[in-house]
Amino acid sequence: MENKVKNVNVKEKKNLFSIIEKKIDKLRRKRSSKVATTIVEYYDFYKTEVYKKHLVIYVISLILFLLTLIYLFSIVNSTNEISEFLNQVNRNNILNGKIANFKDIFTNKVLLNFILLLSGVTPYIYIPVIGIVYSSNLALNIVTLFNNIASNMNPTFMTIGSIVQIIGFSLTIAVGIYFCKISTKRFRYSQSANFTFNDIKKEYYQIKNNEEKLKKAIEAEEKRNEKLQKLNVKIPYKMLLITFILSSIFVIIGGLISLI
């Protein structure tokens, strides 16, 4: 009997985790509209290319955020000089005790979100990873306002809002890393598609009528082209746009929660 109960509980958990998958499968079968098709395409893209990166980056960012928050609060509670310093860090941003108004959310945070995603266009250099550090800045904002007498911000809502924002930023960073990977492949393809020494050898063997070596050169060229075609990938601009919209929604919602 106990084994049966355990099996039922396991099945229920599996069913809970597979709800989204079932809904996506329904959309996949119907494809009744462009919206449904887009949702399925993005889900497949997220699941195969982004999910693991997003999870890892989110966990790292969240840990950094919490560690920074704990560390700064411990400093504020023990040192008045540091406390005064924190008051000055964002002195130009504090307006009626609120560090982030609606304008700040759209002009600064959403803009930063866009820059992090766009930075993935640079091959080899994974610039979006730098965005992880922004979680420390979110923690700094909370401690600064908490320590400011004039502020009427609620640290609890600011913390919740920051955690929601981290979801959005970590999604952008994950897709930015993927974007950089694609950009690197495109760059390598463009560089490798030029005239090579093997082309010179083929011309030479043709002139010398050396069919055996010419055949080997052609085979080498074919193998090279097979490898080269793997680098000839398309940049998924549609997925990048959807990512920016989704992550910005998280950033905006998190920013609004922080204002409560």
BALOBA-1460 file (C-alpha; in Angstrom, 3 decimals):
// residues 260
<rec num="1" residu="m" x="0.000" y="0.000" z="0.000"/>
<rec num="2" residu="e" x="2.797" y="2.430" z="0.899"/>
<rec num="3" residu="n" x="4.489" y="1.800" z="-2.438"/>
<rec num="4" residu="k" x="1.233" y="2.539" z="-4.259"/>
<rec num="5" residu="v" x="0.820" y="5.828" z="-2.379"/>
<rec num="6" residu="k" x="4.390" y="6.792" z="-3.223"/>
<rec num="7" residu="n" x="3.826" y="5.969" z="-6.893"/>
<rec num="8" residu="v" x="0.669" y="8.090" z="-6.939"/>
<rec num="9" residu="n" x="2.548" y="11.025" z="-5.366"/>
<rec num="10" residu="v" x="5.360" y="10.710" z="-7.916"/>
<rec num="11" residu="k" x="2.836" y="10.647" z="-10.763"/>
<rec num="12" residu="e" x="1.104" y="13.747" z="-9.388"/>
<rec num="13" residu="k" x="4.422" y="15.604" z="-9.207"/>
<rec num="14" residu="k" x="5.262" y="14.567" z="-12.758"/>
<rec num="15" residu="n" x="1.847" y="15.761" z="-13.903"/>
<rec num="16" residu="l" x="2.407" y="19.127" z="-12.224"/>
<rec num="17" residu="f" x="5.758" y="19.550" z="-13.937"/>
<rec num="18" residu="s" x="4.346" y="18.466" z="-17.306"/>
<rec num="19" residu="i" x="1.414" y="20.917" z="-17.416"/>
<rec num="20" residu="i" x="3.359" y="23.433" z="-19.495"/>
<rec num="21" residu="e" x="4.658" y="20.674" z="-21.776"/>
<rec num="22" residu="k" x="1.113" y="19.419" z="-22.405"/>
<rec num="23" residu="k" x="-0.134" y="22.901" z="-23.266"/>
<rec num="24" residu="i" x="2.770" y="23.420" z="-25.639"/>
<rec num="25" residu="d" x="2.041" y="20.056" z="-27.285"/>
<rec num="26" residu="k" x="-1.560" y="21.141" z="-27.872"/>
<rec num="27" residu="l" x="-0.364" y="24.357" z="-29.487"/>
<rec num="28" residu="r" x="2.195" y="22.361" z="-31.479"/>
<rec num="29" residu="r" x="-0.530" y="20.140" z="-32.940"/>
<rec num="30" residu="k" x="-2.973" y="22.954" z="-33.699"/>
<rec num="31" residu="r" x="-0.699" y="25.792" z="-34.827"/>
<rec num="32" residu="s" x="-3.976" y="27.687" z="-35.304"/>
<rec num="33" residu="s" x="-2.381" y="31.127" z="-35.357"/>
<rec num="34" residu="k" x="0.919" y="32.939" z="-35.733"/>
<rec num="35" residu="v" x="0.918" y="33.624" z="-32.002"/>
<rec num="36" residu="a" x="0.621" y="29.898" z="-31.216"/>
<rec num="37" residu="t" x="3.402" y="29.101" z="-33.685"/>
<rec num="38" residu="t" x="5.637" y="31.774" z="-32.167"/>
<rec num="39" residu="i" x="5.020" y="30.470" z="-28.626"/>
<rec num="40" residu="v" x="5.961" y="26.932" z="-29.691"/>
<rec num="41" residu="e" x="9.069" y="28.148" z="-31.528"/>
<rec num="42" residu="y" x="10.267" y="30.186" z="-28.579"/>
<rec num="43" residu="y" x="9.537" y="27.376" z="-26.131"/>
<rec num="44" residu="d" x="11.646" y="24.964" z="-28.204"/>
<rec num="45" residu="f" x="14.403" y="27.567" z="-28.480"/>
<rec num="46" residu="y" x="14.333" y="28.255" z="-24.744"/>
<rec num="47" residu="k" x="14.280" y="24.579" z="-23.789"/>
<rec num="48" residu="t" x="17.169" y="23.538" z="-26.040"/>
<rec num="49" residu="e" x="19.430" y="26.594" z="-26.008"/>
<rec num="50" residu="v" x="18.636" y="28.783" z="-23.005"/>
<rec num="51" residu="y" x="17.054" y="26.926" z="-20.077"/>
<rec num="52" residu="k" x="20.216" y="25.506" z="-18.462"/>
<rec num="53" residu="k" x="22.170" y="28.739" z="-18.941"/>
<rec num="54" residu="h" x="19.273" y="30.769" z="-17.556"/>
<rec num="55" residu="l" x="18.983" y="28.563" z="-14.465"/>
<rec num="56" residu="v" x="22.717" y="28.646" z="-13.706"/>
<rec num="57" residu="i" x="23.007" y="32.413" z="-14.231"/>
<rec num="58" residu="y" x="19.896" y="33.076" z="-12.152"/>
<rec num="59" residu="v" x="21.217" y="31.002" z="-9.232"/>
<rec num="60" residu="i" x="24.635" y="32.721" z="-9.392"/>
<rec num="61" residu="s" x="23.033" y="36.179" z="-9.608"/>
<rec num="62" residu="l" x="20.641" y="35.420" z="-6.752"/>
<rec num="63" residu="i" x="23.455" y="34.151" z="-4.516"/>
<rec num="64" residu="l" x="25.544" y="37.242" z="-5.321"/>
<rec num="65" residu="f" x="22.550" y="39.472" z="-4.582"/>
<rec num="66" residu="l" x="21.849" y="37.836" z="-1.208"/>
<rec num="67" residu="l" x="25.500" y="37.752" z="-0.159"/>
<rec num="68" residu="t" x="25.923" y="41.436" z="-1.073"/>
<rec num="69" residu="l" x="22.719" y="42.317" z="0.782"/>
<rec num="70" residu="i" x="23.770" y="40.473" z="3.936"/>
<rec num="71" residu="y" x="27.293" y="41.893" z="3.814"/>
<rec num="72" residu="l" x="26.173" y="45.510" z="3.329"/>
<rec num="73" residu="f" x="23.551" y="45.283" z="6.092"/>
<rec num="74" residu="s" x="26.199" y="43.942" z="8.466"/>
<rec num="75" residu="i" x="28.475" y="46.874" z="7.600"/>
<rec num="76" residu="v" x="25.699" y="49.434" z="8.003"/>
<rec num="77" residu="n" x="24.806" y="48.066" z="11.415"/>
<rec num="78" residu="s" x="28.399" y="48.244" z="12.630"/>
<rec num="79" residu="t" x="29.924" y="51.325" z="10.971"/>
<rec num="80" residu="n" x="28.404" y="54.785" z="10.751"/>
<rec num="81" residu="e" x="31.009" y="55.980" z="8.252"/>
<rec num="82" residu="i" x="30.045" y="53.304" z="5.744"/>
<rec num="83" residu="s" x="26.437" y="54.139" z="6.427"/>
<rec num="84" residu="e" x="27.046" y="57.754" z="5.435"/>
<rec num="85" residu="f" x="28.876" y="56.596" z="2.329"/>
<rec num="86" residu="l" x="25.892" y="54.498" z="1.259"/>
<rec num="87" residu="n" x="23.653" y="57.537" z="1.617"/>
<rec num="88" residu="q" x="25.818" y="59.396" z="-0.895"/>
<rec num="89" residu="v" x="26.082" y="56.608" z="-3.476"/>
<rec num="90" residu="n" x="22.658" y="57.255" z="-4.955"/>
<rec num="91" residu="r" x="21.968" y="60.731" z="-3.594"/>
<rec num="92" residu="n" x="21.093" y="62.059" z="-7.056"/>
<rec num="93" residu="n" x="18.569" y="59.272" z="-7.638"/>
<rec num="94" residu="i" x="16.550" y="59.564" z="-4.435"/>
<rec num="95" residu="l" x="13.230" y="61.308" z="-5.012"/>
<rec num="96" residu="n" x="10.750" y="61.303" z="-2.102"/>
<rec num="97" residu="g" x="12.506" y="58.237" z="-0.752"/>
<rec num="98" residu="k" x="12.077" y="56.270" z="-4.022"/>
<rec num="99" residu="i" x="15.240" y="55.406" z="-5.903"/>
<rec num="100" residu="a" x="13.475" y="54.188" z="-9.006"/>
<rec num="101" residu="n" x="10.488" y="55.970" z="-10.519"/>
<rec num="102" residu="f" x="8.718" y="54.977" z="-13.711"/>
<rec num="103" residu="k" x="11.143" y="56.939" z="-15.849"/>
<rec num="104" residu="d" x="14.142" y="55.249" z="-14.238"/>
<rec num="105" residu="i" x="12.705" y="51.788" z="-14.905"/>
<rec num="106" residu="f" x="12.289" y="52.446" z="-18.620"/>
<rec num="107" residu="t" x="15.287" y="54.669" z="-19.312"/>
<rec num="108" residu="n" x="17.874" y="52.845" z="-17.203"/>
<rec num="109" residu="k" x="16.870" y="49.270" z="-16.462"/>
<rec num="110" residu="v" x="15.190" y="48.411" z="-19.756"/>
<rec num="111" residu="l" x="18.024" y="50.166" z="-21.599"/>
<rec num="112" residu="l" x="20.575" y="48.115" z="-19.657"/>
<rec num="113" residu="n" x="18.581" y="45.004" z="-20.536"/>
<rec num="114" residu="f" x="18.801" y="45.909" z="-24.224"/>
<rec num="115" residu="i" x="22.543" y="46.644" z="-24.057"/>
<rec num="116" residu="l" x="23.256" y="43.296" z="-22.367"/>
<rec num="117" residu="l" x="21.420" y="41.454" z="-25.133"/>
<rec num="118" residu="l" x="22.976" y="43.487" z="-27.942"/>
<rec num="119" residu="s" x="26.496" y="43.013" z="-26.534"/>
<rec num="120" residu="g" x="26.237" y="39.377" z="-27.592"/>
<rec num="121" residu="v" x="26.953" y="40.491" z="-31.175"/>
<rec num="122" residu="t" x="30.669" y="40.668" z="-30.310"/>
<rec num="123" residu="p" x="32.330" y="37.341" z="-31.224"/>
<rec num="124" residu="y" x="34.502" y="35.440" z="-28.737"/>
<rec num="125" residu="i" x="34.028" y="37.988" z="-25.916"/>
<rec num="126" residu="y" x="31.063" y="37.005" z="-23.752"/>
<rec num="127" residu="i" x="30.272" y="40.533" z="-22.605"/>
<rec num="128" residu="p" x="26.709" y="39.737" z="-21.378"/>
<rec num="129" residu="v" x="28.203" y="37.778" z="-18.451"/>
<rec num="130" residu="i" x="29.170" y="41.123" z="-16.898"/>
<rec num="131" residu="g" x="25.460" y="41.691" z="-16.273"/>
<rec num="132" residu="i" x="25.589" y="39.243" z="-13.355"/>
<rec num="133" residu="v" x="27.317" y="41.961" z="-11.322"/>
<rec num="134" residu="y" x="24.174" y="44.118" z="-11.585"/>
<rec num="135" residu="s" x="22.555" y="41.963" z="-8.893"/>
<rec num="136" residu="s" x="25.025" y="43.503" z="-6.424"/>
<rec num="137" residu="n" x="23.860" y="46.969" z="-7.468"/>
<rec num="138" residu="l" x="20.264" y="45.985" z="-6.709"/>
<rec num="139" residu="a" x="21.351" y="44.950" z="-3.220"/>
<rec num="140" residu="l" x="23.254" y="48.226" z="-2.797"/>
<rec num="141" residu="n" x="20.118" y="50.200" z="-3.693"/>
<rec num="142" residu="i" x="18.090" y="48.394" z="-1.033"/>
<rec num="143" residu="v" x="20.636" y="49.006" z="1.731"/>
<rec num="144" residu="t" x="21.102" y="52.638" z="0.658"/>
<rec num="145" residu="l" x="17.396" y="53.419" z="0.886"/>
<rec num="146" residu="f" x="16.928" y="51.382" z="4.036"/>
<rec num="147" residu="n" x="19.626" y="53.473" z="5.676"/>
<rec num="148" residu="n" x="18.208" y="56.761" z="4.381"/>
<rec num="149" residu="i" x="15.898" y="58.414" z="6.896"/>
<rec num="150" residu="a" x="13.955" y="60.285" z="4.210"/>
<rec num="151" residu="s" x="13.161" y="57.099" z="2.319"/>
<rec num="152" residu="n" x="9.753" y="55.492" z="2.662"/>
<rec num="153" residu="m" x="10.668" y="52.462" z="0.583"/>
<rec num="154" residu="n" x="9.801" y="49.013" z="1.899"/>
<rec num="155" residu="p" x="12.924" y="46.760" z="1.969"/>
<rec num="156" residu="t" x="10.744" y="43.636" z="1.721"/>
<rec num="157" residu="f" x="9.075" y="44.741" z="-1.506"/>
<rec num="158" residu="m" x="12.390" y="46.025" z="-2.838"/>
<rec num="159" residu="t" x="13.932" y="42.611" z="-2.204"/>
<rec num="160" residu="i" x="11.033" y="40.796" z="-3.899"/>
<rec num="161" residu="g" x="11.149" y="43.257" z="-6.797"/>
<rec num="162" residu="s" x="14.889" y="42.769" z="-7.168"/>
<rec num="163" residu="i" x="14.512" y="38.980" z="-7.276"/>
<rec num="164" residu="v" x="11.913" y="39.343" z="-10.044"/>
<rec num="165" residu="q" x="14.225" y="41.688" z="-11.940"/>
<rec num="166" residu="i" x="17.061" y="39.180" z="-11.634"/>
<rec num="167" residu="i" x="14.867" y="36.635" z="-13.468"/>
<rec num="168" residu="g" x="14.607" y="39.064" z="-16.392"/>
<rec num="169" residu="f" x="18.252" y="40.082" z="-16.439"/>
<rec num="170" residu="s" x="19.475" y="36.481" z="-16.131"/>
<rec num="171" residu="l" x="17.289" y="35.520" z="-19.115"/>
<rec num="172" residu="t" x="18.839" y="38.322" z="-21.148"/>
<rec num="173" residu="i" x="22.352" y="37.298" z="-20.106"/>
<rec num="174" residu="a" x="21.690" y="33.655" z="-21.014"/>
<rec num="175" residu="v" x="20.378" y="34.551" z="-24.471"/>
<rec num="176" residu="g" x="23.180" y="37.118" z="-24.855"/>
<rec num="177" residu="i" x="25.696" y="34.309" z="-24.300"/>
<rec num="178" residu="y" x="23.907" y="32.205" z="-26.920"/>
<rec num="179" residu="f" x="23.923" y="35.207" z="-29.271"/>
<rec num="180" residu="c" x="27.685" y="35.572" z="-28.763"/>
<rec num="181" residu="k" x="28.151" y="31.868" z="-29.547"/>
<rec num="182" residu="i" x="26.241" y="32.298" z="-32.830"/>
<rec num="183" residu="s" x="28.150" y="35.485" z="-33.649"/>
<rec num="184" residu="t" x="31.436" y="33.652" z="-33.097"/>
<rec num="185" residu="k" x="30.400" y="30.887" z="-35.505"/>
<rec num="186" residu="r" x="29.342" y="33.459" z="-38.104"/>
<rec num="187" residu="f" x="32.667" y="35.262" z="-37.735"/>
<rec num="188" residu="r" x="34.657" y="32.031" z="-38.095"/>
<rec num="189" residu="y" x="32.617" y="31.113" z="-41.152"/>
<rec num="190" residu="s" x="33.237" y="34.462" z="-42.841"/>
<rec num="191" residu="q" x="36.960" y="34.194" z="-42.107"/>
<rec num="192" residu="s" x="37.267" y="30.568" z="-43.260"/>
<rec num="193" residu="a" x="35.282" y="31.056" z="-46.449"/>
<rec num="194" residu="n" x="38.154" y="32.984" z="-48.049"/>
<rec num="195" residu="f" x="40.751" y="31.677" z="-50.508"/>
<rec num="196" residu="t" x="42.969" y="29.024" z="-48.851"/>
<rec num="197" residu="f" x="46.293" y="27.314" z="-49.474"/>
<rec num="198" residu="n" x="44.388" y="24.188" z="-50.508"/>
<rec num="199" residu="d" x="42.973" y="26.127" z="-53.477"/>
<rec num="200" residu="i" x="46.512" y="26.895" z="-54.592"/>
<rec num="201" residu="k" x="47.444" y="23.216" z="-54.318"/>
<rec num="202" residu="k" x="44.462" y="22.208" z="-56.456"/>
<rec num="203" residu="e" x="45.443" y="24.688" z="-59.154"/>
<rec num="204" residu="y" x="49.031" y="23.413" z="-59.053"/>
<rec num="205" residu="y" x="48.022" y="19.734" z="-59.306"/>
<rec num="206" residu="q" x="45.692" y="20.537" z="-62.210"/>
<rec num="207" residu="i" x="48.526" y="22.187" z="-64.081"/>
<rec num="208" residu="k" x="50.821" y="19.215" z="-63.330"/>
<rec num="209" residu="n" x="48.050" y="16.731" z="-64.225"/>
<rec num="210" residu="n" x="48.667" y="14.943" z="-60.922"/>
<rec num="211" residu="e" x="45.247" y="13.319" z="-60.555"/>
<rec num="212" residu="e" x="46.079" y="11.372" z="-57.387"/>
<rec num="213" residu="k" x="47.155" y="14.390" z="-55.358"/>
<rec num="214" residu="l" x="44.384" y="16.492" z="-56.944"/>
<rec num="215" residu="k" x="41.846" y="13.936" z="-55.741"/>
<rec num="216" residu="k" x="43.256" y="14.100" z="-52.206"/>
<rec num="217" residu="a" x="43.146" y="17.895" z="-52.296"/>
<rec num="218" residu="i" x="39.517" y="17.816" z="-53.425"/>
<rec num="219" residu="e" x="38.617" y="15.337" z="-50.654"/>
<rec num="220" residu="a" x="40.318" y="17.572" z="-48.095"/>
<rec num="221" residu="e" x="38.358" y="20.521" z="-49.474"/>
<rec num="222" residu="e" x="35.072" y="18.622" z="-49.159"/>
<rec num="223" residu="k" x="35.800" y="17.699" z="-45.529"/>
<rec num="224" residu="r" x="36.696" y="21.305" z="-44.819"/>
<rec num="225" residu="n" x="33.453" y="22.503" z="-46.409"/>
<rec num="226" residu="e" x="31.435" y="20.060" z="-44.289"/>
<rec num="227" residu="k" x="32.963" y="21.493" z="-41.131"/>
<rec num="228" residu="l" x="32.556" y="24.999" z="-42.489"/>
<rec num="229" residu="q" x="28.833" y="24.557" z="-43.107"/>
<rec num="230" residu="k" x="28.329" y="23.843" z="-39.407"/>
<rec num="231" residu="l" x="29.489" y="27.397" z="-38.779"/>
<rec num="232" residu="n" x="27.073" y="28.820" z="-41.338"/>
<rec num="233" residu="v" x="24.291" y="29.463" z="-38.833"/>
<rec num="234" residu="k" x="21.540" y="32.055" z="-38.894"/>
<rec num="235" residu="i" x="21.096" y="34.600" z="-36.134"/>
<rec num="236" residu="p" x="17.596" y="34.086" z="-34.638"/>
<rec num="237" residu="y" x="16.561" y="37.747" z="-34.566"/>
<rec num="238" residu="k" x="12.957" y="36.802" z="-33.818"/>
<rec num="239" residu="m" x="13.998" y="34.866" z="-30.695"/>
<rec num="240" residu="l" x="16.215" y="37.756" z="-29.594"/>
<rec num="241" residu="l" x="13.324" y="40.204" z="-29.921"/>
<rec num="242" residu="i" x="10.951" y="37.965" z="-27.961"/>
<rec num="243" residu="t" x="13.608" y="37.496" z="-25.278"/>
<rec num="244" residu="f" x="14.022" y="41.259" z="-24.940"/>
<rec num="245" residu="i" x="10.260" y="41.721" z="-24.579"/>
<rec num="246" residu="l" x="9.863" y="38.904" z="-22.023"/>
<rec num="247" residu="s" x="12.890" y="39.883" z="-19.939"/>
<rec num="248" residu="s" x="11.846" y="43.556" z="-20.012"/>
<rec num="249" residu="i" x="8.424" y="42.556" z="-18.660"/>
<rec num="250" residu="f" x="10.131" y="40.882" z="-15.689"/>
<rec num="251" residu="v" x="12.367" y="43.929" z="-15.189"/>
<rec num="252" residu="i" x="9.431" y="46.349" z="-15.326"/>
<rec num="253" residu="i" x="7.226" y="44.252" z="-13.016"/>
<rec num="254" residu="g" x="10.118" y="43.851" z="-10.574"/>
<rec num="255" residu="g" x="10.815" y="47.575" z="-10.720"/>
<rec num="256" residu="l" x="7.165" y="48.384" z="-9.995"/>
<rec num="257" residu="i" x="7.088" y="45.973" z="-7.057"/>
<rec num="258" residu="s" x="10.147" y="47.733" z="-5.657"/>
<rec num="259" residu="l" x="8.224" y="51.020" z="-5.685"/>
<rec num="260" residu="i" x="5.507" y="49.723" z="-3.347"/>
